[in-house]
Amino acid sequence: MRKGLLVLLTFVCIGMETAAAAEPKDDVFKGKLFAPNVILENQSELSLSKQQFTDIRKAVVEVQANVAEHEWDVREAYQNIMGELDKSPIDEQQVLEHVGAALRAENEVKKLQVAMLIRLKNLLTEDQIAYLKSVRN
């Protein structure tokens, strides 16, 4: 049983690392949303207004603060998992509860990031969106 839980935990951790590493490379939104760095790299070509720049910065800073809070939750959950795995016998239900907490926190991070991307797109004009789509293709 302990070996099975270790394998599960390993797959969960590997899956999260793979997903995190793949996010910048894979455009799951197929060019429909734009990361803040893409917008800022093209800031002069987009002729962002001062208000747009301020609103973009505000959206990014807000998400960073919220993401940091959830990252603490993820770390805490994994520390709890590791503590449970040191016990003998391992309380499977307790470990799975901690795994669930970690996955919920990670899910919240992803939701916050998508919400930010939507806010950023909504701050752009149709011409700015068209330009960003053209540089992505």
N, C-alpha and C positions, 0 to 999 in steps of 0.2 A: 504494500500500500504506500509506504514512504517513497519507494522508488517511482511509483506512478505519479505521486504529487510533485516530486522533483522534476519529472519529465514535463508535466503540465506547466509548472511554473517556468521552466526553461523555454517552452514554446511560447508562453504568454510574453515573456520578456523579449525573446527574439522577435516575435511578431510586432511588438511595440517599437523596438529599435528599427526594424525594417520599415515600418510605416512612417516613422519619424524621418528616416533617411530618404524615403521615397517622395515625401511631400513636395520638396522644392523641384524635383525632377519631373514628376508626373503631374500633369495638369488635369486633375479629375473634373474640373469644371469646363474643360475644353475651350479656354480663352474667354469665357463669359464673365469671369471675375478676375481682378488684378491685384496682386500682392502690393503692399505699400512700397517695397523696394523697386518694383517695376514702375510704379507711378513716379516715384522720386527720381529714378534714373532718367526719366523722360520729362522731368519737370519743365525744362525750358521749352522743349518742343510742344508741350501741352499748354504752355502759357497759363499755368495755374494762377488763379487770383490769390491774393493774400488771404482772403477768407477761406478759400478751398484748402490752401496749405495749412492754415490754422486748424480747420475742422478735421483734416486728415491726421494731423499730429495728435489732436485730442482723441480721436477714435483709436489710434494705435496705442497711445499711452494708457487709455482706459483698459484696453484688452490686456496689455502687458501686466497691469496690476492684478487683474482678475486671474490671469493665467498663473501668475506666481503663487497665488493663494491655492489654486488647485494642484499645482506641482508639489506643494508641501503636503497636501492630502495624499497624493500618489506615493510620495516618499514614506510617509507614515504608514500607509497600508502595506507597502513592501517590507518595511521593517517589522511590522506585526506578522507578516507571513513568514519571514525568516525566523522570527522568534518561535512561532508555532512549529516550524519544521525541525527545530532543535529538540522538541519534546518527544518523549516516547511513552506511550503511543501518540501519534499525531492525531489531533482532533480535526478530522476532515472537514466537518461543517464549519468550524472556526476559520480554517484556512480559506475555504471557499467564500466565506463572508468577507474576509479581507481582500481576496481577489476581486470580488464584486465591487467593493469600495474603490479599489484602484481603477477598475474599468469605468465606473461611474465618473470618477474625477477626470479621467482621460477623455471621456465622452464630452464632459462639460467644456474642456479646453477646446476640443474640435468645434463644438457649437459656437463658442465665443469667437473663434477665429473666422468661421463662416459668416457670422453676423457682422463682424468687422468688415470683411470683404464686400458684403452687400452694401454696408454703409458707405464704403469708399466709392463703389461704383455709382451709388446714388448721388454722390457729390460731384461727379463728373458730368460734363456736357456731352451731347451726342457726338460732336466732333472729336472731343477728347477720347471717348470710347472707341470711335472708329479708328483713330490714330493708334491707340494701344493694340487694337485687334490687328492692324496692318503690320505692326512691328513684331508681333508674336508669330505671324505666319511665315 
